[in-house]
Amino acid sequence: MDHPLIDHISRVIAKAEKDGAFDDLPGAGKPIADLHAPGDAVLDRLMRESGAKPQAVTLKAEIAKSKARLAALTGEEARREEMRVLAELEMRLSIEMEAVRRYG
């Protein structure tokens, strides 16, 4: 069922369009940002403003650091421990990527 005021709203918009109210708006002729997922637009903005990063991005950075530490280690026990840490990070990343793939 349509909104009860849809006809009135449509007339107001059509009149404003005819009168040129929408001419020369900023961004005219450009794609609307976040139109693909409007429900995510607020969340994306909040994450961007707070400096938050998706879990997958954070895990990839931790994996890169772990690989660098592993390359620098020489002791067998220390390398074994870092390989355990690396394997856990890679498993967490794999789980996160699967969740993103399944649930978007």
PyRosetta script that sets phi, psi and omega in degrees:
from pyrosetta import init, pose_from_sequence

init()
pose = pose_from_sequence("MDHPLIDHISRVIAKAEKDGAFDDLPGAGKPIADLHAPGDAVLDRLMRESGAKPQAVTLKAEIAKSKARLAALTGEEARREEMRVLAELEMRLSIEMEAVRRYG")
pose.set_psi(1, 132.9)
pose.set_omega(1, 178.9)
pose.set_phi(2, -73.2)
pose.set_psi(2, 159.7)
pose.set_omega(2, 175.5)
pose.set_phi(3, -64.0)
pose.set_psi(3, 142.1)
pose.set_omega(3, -176.7)
pose.set_phi(4, -62.4)
pose.set_psi(4, -21.9)
pose.set_omega(4, -178.6)
pose.set_phi(5, -100.9)
pose.set_psi(5, 11.2)
pose.set_omega(5, -173.4)
pose.set_phi(6, -59.5)
pose.set_psi(6, -39.1)
pose.set_omega(6, -180.0)
pose.set_phi(7, -66.3)
pose.set_psi(7, -43.1)
pose.set_omega(7, 178.7)
pose.set_phi(8, -64.1)
pose.set_psi(8, -45.3)
pose.set_omega(8, 179.5)
pose.set_phi(9, -59.9)
pose.set_psi(9, -44.0)
pose.set_omega(9, 179.3)
pose.set_phi(10, -61.1)
pose.set_psi(10, -41.6)
pose.set_omega(10, 178.8)
pose.set_phi(11, -65.0)
pose.set_psi(11, -42.6)
pose.set_omega(11, 180.0)
pose.set_phi(12, -62.9)
pose.set_psi(12, -42.9)
pose.set_omega(12, 179.8)
pose.set_phi(13, -65.6)
pose.set_psi(13, -44.0)
pose.set_omega(13, -180.0)
pose.set_phi(14, -61.3)
pose.set_psi(14, -42.1)
pose.set_omega(14, 179.6)
pose.set_phi(15, -65.6)
pose.set_psi(15, -44.3)
pose.set_omega(15, 179.4)
pose.set_phi(16, -62.1)
pose.set_psi(16, -39.7)
pose.set_omega(16, 178.7)
pose.set_phi(17, -63.9)
pose.set_psi(17, -44.3)
pose.set_omega(17, -179.8)
pose.set_phi(18, -63.6)
pose.set_psi(18, -37.7)
pose.set_omega(18, -179.2)
pose.set_phi(19, -79.2)
pose.set_psi(19, -3.1)
pose.set_omega(19, 177.0)
pose.set_phi(20, 84.9)
pose.set_psi(20, 17.5)
pose.set_omega(20, -178.4)
pose.set_phi(21, -64.3)
pose.set_psi(21, -21.7)
pose.set_omega(21, -177.0)
pose.set_phi(22, -103.3)
pose.set_psi(22, 4.7)
pose.set_omega(22, 179.1)
pose.set_phi(23, -72.3)
pose.set_psi(23, 144.8)
pose.set_omega(23, 175.2)
pose.set_phi(24, 58.0)
pose.set_psi(24, 34.6)
pose.set_omega(24, 174.8)
pose.set_phi(25, -76.3)
pose.set_psi(25, 147.7)
pose.set_omega(25, 176.3)
pose.set_phi(26, -59.8)
pose.set_psi(26, 134.5)
pose.set_omega(26, 178.8)
pose.set_phi(27, 83.2)
pose.set_psi(27, 6.5)
pose.set_omega(27, -179.6)
pose.set_phi(28, -58.8)
pose.set_psi(28, 134.2)
pose.set_omega(28, 178.7)
pose.set_phi(29, 82.9)
pose.set_psi(29, -0.6)
pose.set_omega(29, 179.4)
pose.set_phi(30, -105.5)
pose.set_psi(30, 153.2)
pose.set_omega(30, 178.7)
pose.set_phi(31, -63.4)
pose.set_psi(31, 148.4)
pose.set_omega(31, 177.8)
pose.set_phi(32, -78.6)
pose.set_psi(32, 126.4)
pose.set_omega(32, -179.3)
pose.set_phi(33, -64.5)
pose.set_psi(33, 142.3)
pose.set_omega(33, 175.6)
pose.set_phi(34, 63.2)
pose.set_psi(34, 19.9)
pose.set_omega(34, 179.6)
pose.set_phi(35, -67.3)
pose.set_psi(35, -27.6)
pose.set_omega(35, -179.4)
pose.set_phi(36, -63.7)
pose.set_psi(36, -29.9)
pose.set_omega(36, -178.8)
pose.set_phi(37, -145.7)
pose.set_psi(37, 72.6)
pose.set_omega(37, -175.9)
pose.set_phi(38, -59.5)
pose.set_psi(38, -28.2)
pose.set_omega(38, 178.7)
pose.set_phi(39, -67.6)
pose.set_psi(39, -24.9)
pose.set_omega(39, -179.9)
pose.set_phi(40, -89.3)
pose.set_psi(40, -9.3)
pose.set_omega(40, -174.0)
pose.set_phi(41, -60.1)
pose.set_psi(41, -43.5)
pose.set_omega(41, -179.3)
pose.set_phi(42, -66.6)
pose.set_psi(42, -45.3)
pose.set_omega(42, 178.7)
pose.set_phi(43, -61.2)
pose.set_psi(43, -44.1)
pose.set_omega(43, 178.5)
pose.set_phi(44, -59.6)
pose.set_psi(44, -43.9)
pose.set_omega(44, -179.9)
pose.set_phi(45, -64.3)
pose.set_psi(45, -43.4)
pose.set_omega(45, 179.5)
pose.set_phi(46, -62.8)
pose.set_psi(46, -42.0)
pose.set_omega(46, 178.9)
pose.set_phi(47, -64.4)
pose.set_psi(47, -43.8)
pose.set_omega(47, -178.8)
pose.set_phi(48, -63.2)
pose.set_psi(48, -44.6)
pose.set_omega(48, -178.2)
pose.set_phi(49, -68.9)
pose.set_psi(49, -30.9)
pose.set_omega(49, -178.6)
pose.set_phi(50, -90.8)
pose.set_psi(50, -6.6)
pose.set_omega(50, -179.2)
pose.set_phi(51, 79.8)
pose.set_psi(51, 11.6)
pose.set_omega(51, 179.6)
pose.set_phi(52, -72.6)
pose.set_psi(52, 152.1)
pose.set_omega(52, 179.5)
pose.set_phi(53, -127.6)
pose.set_psi(53, 149.7)
pose.set_omega(53, 175.4)
pose.set_phi(54, -60.1)
pose.set_psi(54, 150.1)
pose.set_omega(54, -177.7)
pose.set_phi(55, -55.2)
pose.set_psi(55, -39.5)
pose.set_omega(55, -178.6)
pose.set_phi(56, -62.2)
pose.set_psi(56, -39.3)
pose.set_omega(56, 179.4)
pose.set_phi(57, -65.1)
pose.set_psi(57, -44.3)
pose.set_omega(57, 179.0)
pose.set_phi(58, -62.5)
pose.set_psi(58, -43.9)
pose.set_omega(58, 179.9)
pose.set_phi(59, -64.3)
pose.set_psi(59, -40.2)
pose.set_omega(59, 178.7)
pose.set_phi(60, -61.8)
pose.set_psi(60, -39.1)
pose.set_omega(60, 178.0)
pose.set_phi(61, -65.8)
pose.set_psi(61, -41.8)
pose.set_omega(61, 178.2)
pose.set_phi(62, -64.7)
pose.set_psi(62, -37.3)
pose.set_omega(62, 178.2)
pose.set_phi(63, -64.5)
pose.set_psi(63, -43.2)
pose.set_omega(63, 178.5)
pose.set_phi(64, -61.3)
pose.set_psi(64, -42.0)
pose.set_omega(64, 178.3)
pose.set_phi(65, -65.4)
pose.set_psi(65, -40.3)
pose.set_omega(65, 179.9)
pose.set_phi(66, -64.8)
pose.set_psi(66, -41.1)
pose.set_omega(66, 178.1)
pose.set_phi(67, -63.7)
pose.set_psi(67, -38.7)
pose.set_omega(67, 178.2)
pose.set_phi(68, -66.0)
pose.set_psi(68, -42.2)
pose.set_omega(68, 177.3)
pose.set_phi(69, -62.2)
pose.set_psi(69, -43.6)
pose.set_omega(69, -179.1)
pose.set_phi(70, -60.2)
pose.set_psi(70, -41.7)
pose.set_omega(70, -179.8)
pose.set_phi(71, -64.2)
pose.set_psi(71, -29.0)
pose.set_omega(71, -177.5)
pose.set_phi(72, -87.0)
pose.set_psi(72, -17.5)
pose.set_omega(72, -176.8)
pose.set_phi(73, -78.9)
pose.set_psi(73, 145.6)
pose.set_omega(73, 178.4)
pose.set_phi(74, -119.0)
pose.set_psi(74, -29.2)
pose.set_omega(74, -178.8)
pose.set_phi(75, -71.9)
pose.set_psi(75, 138.1)
pose.set_omega(75, -176.4)
pose.set_phi(76, -61.5)
pose.set_psi(76, -44.9)
pose.set_omega(76, -178.9)
pose.set_phi(77, -65.3)
pose.set_psi(77, -42.5)
pose.set_omega(77, 179.3)
pose.set_phi(78, -64.7)
pose.set_psi(78, -40.4)
pose.set_omega(78, 178.3)
pose.set_phi(79, -65.5)
pose.set_psi(79, -40.6)
pose.set_omega(79, 179.9)
pose.set_phi(80, -62.3)
pose.set_psi(80, -43.4)
pose.set_omega(80, 179.2)
pose.set_phi(81, -64.2)
pose.set_psi(81, -42.6)
pose.set_omega(81, 179.6)
pose.set_phi(82, -67.6)
pose.set_psi(82, -34.5)
pose.set_omega(82, 176.2)
pose.set_phi(83, -65.4)
pose.set_psi(83, -35.1)
pose.set_omega(83, 176.8)
pose.set_phi(84, -65.2)
pose.set_psi(84, -44.6)
pose.set_omega(84, 178.0)
pose.set_phi(85, -61.3)
pose.set_psi(85, -45.5)
pose.set_omega(85, -179.8)
pose.set_phi(86, -61.5)
pose.set_psi(86, -44.3)
pose.set_omega(86, 179.4)
pose.set_phi(87, -61.6)
pose.set_psi(87, -40.0)
pose.set_omega(87, 179.0)
pose.set_phi(88, -65.5)
pose.set_psi(88, -43.0)
pose.set_omega(88, 178.1)
pose.set_phi(89, -62.4)
pose.set_psi(89, -43.6)
pose.set_omega(89, 179.9)
pose.set_phi(90, -65.3)
pose.set_psi(90, -36.0)
pose.set_omega(90, 177.2)
pose.set_phi(91, -66.6)
pose.set_psi(91, -43.6)
pose.set_omega(91, 178.6)
pose.set_phi(92, -62.0)
pose.set_psi(92, -39.7)
pose.set_omega(92, 177.7)
pose.set_phi(93, -64.1)
pose.set_psi(93, -42.9)
pose.set_omega(93, 178.8)
pose.set_phi(94, -60.6)
pose.set_psi(94, -43.0)
pose.set_omega(94, 178.2)
pose.set_phi(95, -64.0)
pose.set_psi(95, -43.9)
pose.set_omega(95, 179.7)
pose.set_phi(96, -62.1)
pose.set_psi(96, -44.4)
pose.set_omega(96, -179.5)
pose.set_phi(97, -65.4)
pose.set_psi(97, -37.2)
pose.set_omega(97, 177.4)
pose.set_phi(98, -65.8)
pose.set_psi(98, -40.0)
pose.set_omega(98, 178.2)
pose.set_phi(99, -63.9)
pose.set_psi(99, -41.7)
pose.set_omega(99, 178.6)
pose.set_phi(100, -64.2)
pose.set_psi(100, -42.6)
pose.set_omega(100, -179.7)
pose.set_phi(101, -62.8)
pose.set_psi(101, -42.1)
pose.set_omega(101, -176.5)
pose.set_phi(102, -76.8)
pose.set_psi(102, -43.5)
pose.set_omega(102, -170.0)
pose.set_phi(103, -110.3)
pose.set_psi(103, -0.4)
pose.set_omega(103, 175.6)
pose.set_phi(104, 71.9)
pose.dump_pdb("model.pdb")
